[in-house]
Amino acid sequence: MKLPSTFIVVDDDPGNNLICKYIIGSIAPDASIHLFTNPEKALEWIKEDYNNSAQDQHAALFLDINMPVMNGWEFLDTFCSFPSLVQEQITIFILSSSIDPEDTQKAEKHPLVNGYYSKPLGRETINQIFSA
């Protein structure tokens, strides 16, 4: 998978979002990086931005699982209801500090999840995902 021009990070921890922004920016300096601490706001933005776009704007989305209000699984449930045109442009990766084996298994079985990675995001993880 080649490095996308857009990255979306959905995590309630602003510190983790800054780490992601720094790491992504160091590997893909021209990429557009969107950080969200509120999953509902991220879904609204995706729905608006990708539904109204005529161009292909492939994005990688890093999603945390354990968040208050709406967790990562609920985010994925909502995302599943989006038009396939939107879904096809966004590749989702779980980025979590959860060590619960159930979360890992659930992620492996989820049709929209392309990988499960541990926080914090590192250069190795980005290289591992986008070198294949």
Secondary structure, 3 states (H helix, E strand, C coil): CCCCCEEEEECCCHHHHHHHHHHHHHHCCCCEEEEECCHHHHHHHHHHHHHCCCCCCCEEEEECCCCCCCCHHHHHHHHCCCCHHHHCCEEEEEEECCCCHHHHHHHHHCCCEEEEEECCCCHHHHHHHHCC
